[in-house]
Amino acid sequence: MLELRWHGRGGQGAKTAALLLADAAFETGLYVQGFPEYGPERMGAPITAYNRLSQTPIRVHSNIYEPDIVIVVDETLLKTVDVTAGLKPNGKLLVNSGREPSEILAAFPDFGGAIYVINAADISIRTIGKNLPNTPLLSAVVKLTGVMEADTFFTNMEKAFTEKFSAKPEVIAGNLLAIREAWTSSIQINE
């Protein structure tokens, strides 16, 4: 079973990305869970969302305390939230950032797993027209996890976007561009 934890702020789409990942993985035959951790959060407050992906039925129904992968939607959380808490020593960390790799690495001097960076904000601004980093991050996560091939993911997301944005068809093209560009944009910044 693969367990993921998303860190973001209310309104940035971490919950939506976790749910979209669950939907896309389900379409490939995986057993899935995608859920947020609710509390008194408001727009802009730190939030957490989770995913479980498995080839076999998932019998656990709790938050994820030892994730394989952590996704950081908002890099400002690196100063206030211990995003690597419980992250497996050989786990993967994906950070949305446009900062220099050395600055990101400095925030995790004791983490021995792989650290990846993608400037999802920049991709979303150029393709969607707004800072909505969850769509590019979702693409980077799917590639990082290897849960499905690119063509399958793109097809599943086109279907999901068409259903979700049926009243706003102009949004679909930008989101599809975002996931395609993000597929090849994350880079590992440590060895």
N, C-alpha and C positions, 0 to 999 in steps of 0.2 A: 504494500500500500504506500502511496506517495501522499505526504501531507504538506500543505502549503499554508502560510500565514501572510496576510496582506496588512500593511500599515499605511493608513492614509488619514485624511481629514474629511469630516462630513461634507458631502457635496462634490468630492473629487472623483467618485466613481469606483472606489475599492470594492464596495458591496456589489455593484453592478458587474464589475469585472469577474469577481468570484462566481457569481451566478451564471454569467456567460460562459466561463470556463467549464463549469459543471454541465451546462447544456450541450456545449460542443463535444465534451468528452463522452457524455451519455450517448450522443449520436453515433459514436464509434463502437459502442457496446460495452464501455466501461461502467462499473458501478461508481457512483459519484455522490458527493455531498458538497454543497456550497452554501455557506451561511455567515451572517454577520454576528458580531457580539454586540448586543444591544445594551444600552445604559442611558444615562442622561445626556448623551451627546447632542450637540447642536451643530449647525453649519459651521465648519471651520475647526471643530473640536476633534482631537485624535479619535480614530475608530479602528477597529480590527475586524477582519473578515477571514474566513477559512475555506479550504478545499481539502477533500479527501478523494483520491482517484485510485481505483483498484480493479484488478481482473476478477476478483471474487467478491461476494456480498460483504458489505461493510456493516459490522455489528456494533461498533462503538458510536456513541452519540454524546460527544462532549467537545469542549474546546480542544484545540491542538496545543500541546505544551512542549513538544519536541519535534518541530517541523523539519522537513528535509530541505525546504526552500522558503525563504522569506522575501517578500516583495515590498519595497518601500516606495510608495506613490509620491510622498512629499518629503524631500530631503531635509526640510527644517525639523522633522521629527528626530533626526539623528542626535540633536542636542538635548532632547527632552524625554525620549522613549528608548529603552534598551531593546532595540529591534532584534538583536541577536540572542536575547534571553531564550534559553532552551534549544536554540538552533544546533542541530547535530554538528559535531566537530568537522565532519567532512561534507557539511551541507553547502548550499548555494545561497548567495545573497544577491538580489537584483535591486539596484538603486536607480531611480529616475533622477538624473542630474546632468547638468551641463558644466559642472566644475571639473577642474583638472583631476585626473586619476589619483595623483599624490595626495590631494586634499581628502578624497573619499577614503583612501587607504589609511590616512592618519586617524580617521574616526574609529578604525577597527584594528588597533595594533596587536591584539591578542587572538584574533579570529584566524583559524587555520584553513577554513574552507575557501571555496572559490567565490570571488567577488566580481560581479558583472555590473556594468553601467550602460544605461541607454538614456539619451536625451528625449524622453517621451513627450515632454512639454513642447519642445521645438517641433517635433514631428507633427504633433496634433495641431499646433498653431498654423503650420504650413499647409496641412492637408484638410483639416476640418474647419480651420478658421477661428478656433478657440482653444484655450488651454484645458484640454480634456485628456490627460495622460493615460487614463485607464485603457483606452482602445489600443494604443501602441504597446503598452505594458502587457496586455493580454497576449498579443502576438509573440512578444519576446518570451513570455512564460511558456507558451505552448512549444516554441522551438527549444527552449532550455530543458523542458521536461521530456520532450520526445514522445508525448502521448499520442500525437498524430502527425501525419505528413502534411506538408504545406498545402498541397492542393485540396486535401480533405478539409483542413481548417478553413481555408479561404471560401470553399463552397458552403460549409456550415455557417460561417459568419455572414456570408451574403444572404443566406436564407433568414438568419436571425435578424439582421439589420432591416431586411425588407419587411419582416413582420413587425418589428419594434417601431420602425419609422415610416409606416405606411402613409401616415398623414403628412410626413415631411420627406418626400423622396430626394430632395436636394442634399440631405444629410448622408444618405447612403453612399454616394460616390466618395465623399471625403473620408468616411470611416474605412471604406475598402482600400483606399490609397494608404491610409495610416497603417493598417495591418500589414500590407505588403512591404512598405518601406521599413517598418519596425522588425520584420522577420530577419533582416540582415544587419540591423543596426546595433544590437547589443554587443559589447566587447568585454572580455575578461581582462581585468586590470591587475591581477596578481597571478603568480605561478603556483 
